[in-house]
């Protein structure tokens, strides 16, 4: 039909040449951009799906046995209602489906509840102070300075092993360097609490209520692996008993769930209550294998003084049997690397410690052995020296490292 013969109301206006060319160009551009638009849409769909992958994995892991059983039952029903040219085919498929189901269930249970790899290794980790230095929790009997104040403007009010920050014990033991093993008089000795090492190897904790440390830290470890996007690890640490097994038998998993120094530093700053729980767990269940000593100093003058140096005066060195090296889990403080030799070993304190007139302050010294030989024993004392050369010293004691 000729368009010009249509009624006027049904006639469409003809497009001018310029408009027709513009529409044609627009269509050409759309065709060229179609591939890129389609690719963009596809990537958007994939990314939106990927956001739910972790949730899907968590749901599957949480209901693994139920989902597998449902799939198995549906598979059996489907096979039962199917027909095959060869009758034996159905029975072989029945056998294969059942075998796959049993194998999957068995493997999952073995992997989570039975499999053993290697015992967990102690992580090399450093913790920072939770409290300011002048807020202290004293543990054990304080050892007061045996040096008279004299003209010194300060004195050592307390010197003790800080058992909140390390896994060492303070006992009176025989003098290893006297040569007389029958000597009744003992000497103050600091040595590693081997019960912690044994407890760690078993995935346990020391103390009557040591098991509570595992229960309290468990939610924090579960929260950590969720935050790191490792939901698969949650099925290995559902209970405190599971965590104990991971520590004792699954060293490969323990490395993944253990807190890092960065995580602990953030926790100390933002969540101090949670940090205390982790600190207790490290001391009672993991072990802090370097001794930490706390000094409480008193400025007995009205003038400000500065503590700038500490000396380690080693009188004798030797070895004892039964020693064993261990990795480092120190609470951050002044570090001193103690050499296995007689004589005076000095360390300048950076930063120095300022004590206002008639005020108290406190700091910790962590001793790290330079040599990693087993059973190092020292007869020694420590000296605290201010910027004017005044000094105070502790009594002589024995220190056994890496026992």
Secondary structure, DSSP 8 states (H G I E B T S, - for coil): --GGGS-GGG------HHHHHHHHHHHHHHHHHHHHHHHHHHHHHHHHHHHTHHHHHHHHHHTHHHHHHHHHHHHHHHHHT---SSHHHHHHHHHHHHHHHHHHHHHHHIIIII------------B--SS-TTS----S------S--TT-SEEEEEEEE-TTS-SEEEEEE--TTSS-TT----EEEEEE-HHHHHHHHHT--SSTTHHHHHHHHHHHHHHHHHHTT-GGGGGG-SSHHHHHHHHHH-HHHHHHHS--HHHHHHHHHH-HHHHHHHHHHIIIII---S-EEEEEEEE-SSS-EEEEEEEEEEEEEEE-TT--------BSSEEEEE-SSSEEEEEEEEEEEEE-TT-EEEEEEEEEESS--TTEEEEEEEEEEETTS-EEE---EEEEE--
